[in-house]
Amino acid sequence: MDKIVVEGGVALRGTVQVSGAKNAALPILAASLLAEGDHAVSNVPDLADVRTLGRLLGHLGCEVARDAAGRKVGLRVPATVKPEAPYELVRTMRASVLVLGPLVARWGRARVSLPGGCAIGARPIDQHLKGLAALGATIHLEHGYVEATAPAGGRLRGAVFTFDGQTVTGTENVMMAAALAEGETVLENCAREPEVADLAAALRGMGARIEGAGTGQIRVHGVEALRPLSHDVIPDRIEAGTFLVAGALPGNDVFVKGCVPEHLEVLVEKLRAVGAVVSAQPGGLRVVGDGRPRPVDLRTAPHPGFPTDMQAQMMVLLCLAAGTSKIVETVFENRYMHVQELLRLGADIAVDGKTAVVKGVPALSGAQVMASDLRASAALVLAGLAAQGSTEIQRVYHLDRGYEHIEEKLAPLGARIRRVKA
Ligand code: EPZ
């Protein structure tokens, strides 16, 4: 297994380009199942998770192709597919469940493996299933699979449905299904993430009638048929946020090119509270790490709250603060796996349930550490950049799921970082 080695203590300077958003590209590629024909999606990040979804779509009978630069994906969706997503593919990436809504809406039935457990939490899909049932689907769980069947005649029907809790992929799955349902659907307590709004924009480009995406209420007027996708994916705000935290580490000065400042407001607010200088510049955000960070408290929450996908990275910055910070993780019940590894780098963190108390230390020191999940691995890279000496991060396959060649993006900023092939 590849590992990444970082020699810390070097000031970062320069510009880093943000890629397309993983968490927008995945549902948008799944949405292609809603229409027969040739689809084109651009600004798609070259990531392991995107390739996994490509394999799943291929398994369903689609032809998937990438252009040389790997940013444009062409998909040919046939008139008939085999609406079955096997365990072997779904277990490697939970977001595979995003084919469920489109398959049952378009073909009247779907058999999709239940996604198993996950390092950061139980992550059930009950809300996805309740939403599809509200649209008239019959749901059976059998042998580890979800069997969803549309009412006789094969078409789902519009309904009013309120999510018990905000769920990003749940909102996306039900919204996609509602696009081909008969009549109007009103979804309440929806997730408001920019990726949900980007999916809705892609669906409208296919001829869907959707209002309110990005707010708590989404209204969908179902249509008979949709046309192929032609969409440009939004920039990745979590990748951008990770680079903004890198720039806010003491002594750094980084311009994060291609990010959308509106998608990063709460993070920028916290970075300014820590003492970093963040300024909007044409085409992105510049961040300067101005001296030792100040402590701040933060609480993760669904968008527009502080993103849980930035919690680990922000914790690294607070590990170096002049004082004590409190972090409360409210979205996932087990998202502190990175803490044990940060303690190995000399951090001072105490976890009690949802709360982590981070006592700032003057410096971190390099060590061998192990990545446990995608965002934890990004935090370990940032900690390695800030630490004195060498840090070796193992199991970086987690990183490759959501960051496009991160070492090649950080090296031009002066980072001494390299990948050691297995
Ligand atoms: C999406 O996951 C993202 N993944 C996650 O990013 C992100 O952490 C998460 O949203 C929250 O922002 C993609 O978009 C592919 P949720 P998702 O459903 O949709 C509970 C990354 O690092 N819940 O919004 O799976 C759930 O257990 C990844 O890129 C139910 O109880 O998250 C969690 O506690 C990690 N029942 C909470 O809701 C359900 O049916 C929010 O989960 C669905 C969710």
Residues whose N, C-alpha, C, O or C-beta is under 5 A from the ligand:
A	BS01	EPZ	N23 A95 A122 R123 P124 I125 D126 Q127 H128 Q166 T167 V168 T169 G170 D309 V331 F332 L374 R375
